[in-house]
Structures are given as C-alpha cells and as structure tokens.
Amino acid sequence: MSGHSKWATIHRKKGLIDAERGKIFQKLAKEIMVAARGTNGDIESNPSLRAVVEKARSNNMPKDNIQKAIDKAIGAAGDVNYEVIRYEGYATGGVAIMIDCLTDNRNRAAMMVRSTLTKHGGNLGTDGSVSYMFKRLGVIELASTYDFDKVMDIAISCDAIDVTNDDEVITIYTEPNNFIKVKVALESVGINEFLTSEITYVADNKISLDEEKMDKVMNLIEALEAIDDVQAVYHNMEV
C-alpha cells in the first residue's frame, strides 16, 4: 500500500505471497473501520468509506473481509480506537518520505518509524517539512493493452486532471472527488481490470537517484511498510 510509483506497480505485478496479502488485508481492515466508525456503514452515502473500499477491492480483498470490517466498526462502540498519525522525513539522497499510520499506541508507532528511518539512513523531519511536496489525487492505473485514446476520452470527459501512457501502464489522475466518477465511467464500458485504484498522495516533482541509492530507499520503504501501524508510505523518488 505504498504511495503511487511505477516501482510499487511492478512490485504488485509480481504477486503477493499469502503472508504479505494477509498483512495488507489487516491494514485495509483498520482503514475501513476508521472510515465506517460512527456511520451506518452504507458505502454509497459515505465517500470516504467508498474510497477505502475501492482500494480494498483493487487489492483483491474478499468481499466478506470488507463487510466484516464495516460491521465491526459499526458495533464497536467500546472497541479499540485507532489514531491517525503522519510522520515526515527524508531518506537517502534527500528523498522526501511521508508515512501515514493508524495506531492504537502513538508511542509504539513513533518509536518504530523513527528507528526504521535511522537504521536505513533516513531521519524524521518536523510536521509539514515534506507534505507540501505532495498532492492528494485519485490514481487509476490500467495495462497499456487497453485503447489509450478510448481511456483518455472517457477520463477527460469525467474531468480527469491528466492521463499518461508509458507503453506499459496507462495512468489517470483525478481530483479526489472525481475519482469514483471516472472509475464508474470506465467500468461502464468494460474497462474494469485495474492495476491501481486509490486516492493517494503524488509528489509534485521527483528526484532521480543512482541504482545504489535507489536500492537503499526501496529497502527503507519496504521496512516501513512491514510495520503493523504503517498504512502507507509516500515518496518523491523517480523510479
């Protein structure tokens, strides 16, 4: 569930072993519970919940798992309360790192994130030190086997911000409030196999690194994503 990047897409294409898939489902379940808490659980009337559910579906989370998370949130008045925390900092080569957590223990999350950054040559920054470098956007990725002109026409007609094609992946960028509109329009004409489908953070500008430094940053990102409290990691590295 890393922030948008071609590397992340390639990583997903290789497939997830059961343990990795289970960890992702656990993190998605927490996110669904936070979005559903205090509501009646109706996906259609709750844009935040619907966006998270769409992300869960794009990660092949079973329908039963999604519904269980919603049901648990609705009936969990005295259950565990998760706190949303963001950490910002830098990795090797000056790469900006933004780490979103959902945790029931702020001290544990801070300790794990800080120690992981330090171990991999990074460091924590102050609030707002890197977040200004990212925009909140809807991101939809499709295999380039789809007709690019057709995809672009549909996306633009639904007020998408941009559509790109790098010969392997067609990427559509939308404002968060147009994300569902674009996705539904694509699905209505049979375009429904998405490599990525989520509202995420995208860096305004990317930093290019040599292979050695890139490997170090990738290792850091993987280590951060392995932390149970970490929901997503965003970066501005060109990959």
N, C-alpha and C positions, 0 to 999 in steps of 0.2 A: 504494500500500500504506500509505496514511495511517491513523492511528488513526480509530476509528469516529466519524462525524459525518454529518449529512444532507448537508452540502456535499460530503463525499467521495463519498457515494452519487450525488448529482446529477452530479458530475464523471465518475463511472464510466458513468452512463447515457448521456452524450454520446458515448461510444465512445472508443476509443484508436487513435491513428494507429499505423502499423507501428513507428516508432521508439520510441514510448512503450511499446508492447506488448513489444518486444524487451528494453527496459531492465528492465521488470517481470519478465520471464521470467528474465533473468540474475540478478536479486536473489533470486527464488524458488529458482533452482537452487542458489545458495550456501546458502540456508537449509535446503534439502533435504539437501545434502551434509553440513552440520553435524549435522543430526538423524540421518543414516544412518551417519555415520562410527563405526567400532568395533562395528557391528552386522552381522547377516546380511542386512540390507535388507528384512526382512519387515515390511510395513506394518501388518498386523493385530496383531502382537505388540509393536509399538513405538508407544505412544500419542503421543509427541512427533512422530515421523515421520508418523504418520497425520494429525495435526492440520495439519502443514505441507502435506502432500499434498492435504488437503481444501481448504486455502486456495489452493493452486496450481490445483486443478480449478475453483474458483469464479472464478478469474481467466482461465479458458479456456486454461490452459497445456496443450499437447498431451501426450498420454499418453507418447509416445516421449521427449519432453524430460524428463519426470518420471523415467522409468526410466533414462535416460542419466545424470542427476544422481545417482541412487541407486547405479548401477553404478560411477560414477567414485569415489564416496565409499568404497565397499567395497574397491576395488582401489587406492586412493590412499595407500598407507602412507607414501610419501615425497613426496607432492604438497603443494600449498600448504595451510597451516593457517590457518584464519580464526579471529580472536579476536572474542568478543562484548564490545562496549563500549556503555555507556549514558551519554549526556550529558543534563544537566538545566539548564534556564534559563527565561528569560522573554522574551516578545515584547511588542510594542506593547500598551499598555493593561493591562499586568500579567497577560497570558495566560500560563499555565504551559505550557511546552514540554518534552516528553521525547523524546529522539532515540535510537533503537536502531541500532547499527551492527554490521556483520560486516565485518571488515577484515583484511588481511594486513600492514597498516602502520599501527600505532597513531598515530604522529606525523602522518602524512598525514591521517588521519581527524580528529584533533583540530584540526589547522590549518584544514581545510576547513569543519568545523562552526563553529568559532569565528569565522572570517572572514565566513561567511554570516550568522550571527546578528548580528554587528556591522554589516554592510552594510545590514541590513534593520531596524535599530533595536532589536535584541534583545541579550541578554547571557547568558553562561554562569553557572550557579549551582554550588553545591557538591553533592556526592553526597547524595541524599536530600532536597534542597531542595524538590522538587516531586513526587517519585514517590509520596509518601504521599497525594497527592490523587487517585490513580488506583487502580482495582481491575482485576485480571486476570479477564476474563469471556469466555465464548463469546458471540458475536453472530451471529444469523441474521436476515437481512432478506429479506422477501418483498414482492412487489407487493400492494397492497391489494385487487386483484381476487380474491384467494383469500378464502374464507369465514373471517372473523375468528374467529367462535365455534368453528369446527372447529379452526382452528390453535391457538387458546388452550387448548381442551380437551386436545389432543394434547400440547402443550408442558407444561401444568401436570401432566398425568398422568405425565410424564417428569421431574418435579421441576425444571422451569424456574423461574428466580427471578422473572421478570416478562415480560409480553407487552404491547406498546403498539401503537396504531394512530393515525397522524396523517393519515388519509384518502389518503395516497399510499404509505406504507410500513408494513408490519407488522414490528415488531422484537421478537425473542425474545432474552432474556438468560438465560444459564445459568452454572452453575459450570463451570470448565474440564473437570472430569472427567465432566460430564454432556452436554457439547457433542455428541459423536458419538451418544450415545443419543437425544437429541432430533432430530438431523438424520435418523438412520436411521428413526425413527418417522414423521417427516413424509414421507420418500421412500416408505415402505411403503404409503401411501395416495395416492400420485401427486402429492404436493406436492414438486416437485423443481427448480423454477426459482428459484434464489436470487440476490438482488441482492448480498448479502454473506454470507459463510460462513467465519468465522475466530475464533480465540481471540486476543483483543486486549486493550488497556487502555482502560477507560472512566472518564472523570472523574466524581468524586462530585458535584461542583457545577460549573455552567457560568457563564461571565462573558459578559454582554451588552455589545456594542460598537456604536458608530455605524458607518455604512457606510464612512467613510473609514478608520477604524482596522481594521475587519474586512478591508478590501481589503489593507492593509499586512500583516496577519497571514497572509492567504491567500497573498500573494506570497512571504512568508518560507517558509511550508510547502512551496510548490512548488519553491523554490530548494533547500531542504534535501533534498527527495525526489529532486532531479536529481543529487545527489552519489552516485557509484557505491557508496561504502561505507555509505551510509544505507539501512537496511532498512525502517524505519517511523518515522513522526512522530506523536506523540500530543499533544493539546492540550485545554484546557478552555473553548474559546470556544463560545458559543451561536451556532448558525448556522441 
